[in-house]
């Protein structure tokens, strides 16, 4: 089973990388972009075939290492 974890900064947390990209896009003539939030995607190949167990394991990974839950949100996507 494969898991994808999408980690993004929480709303209200400043995102300087997103601001820099938004400014660069405006400089390049892309005026239709209002806001950019930069995050990361972590792909994991899991040995577990049980979706409930896999989700619980990835949830533990996120809270212990993959995401800083003080300033980041995360979403888990499982693919069989």
Secondary structure, 3 states (H helix, E strand, C coil): CEEEEEEEECCCCCCHHHHHHHHHHHHCCCCCCCCCCCEEEEEEECCCCCHHHHHHHHHHHHHHHHCCCCCEEEEEEEEC
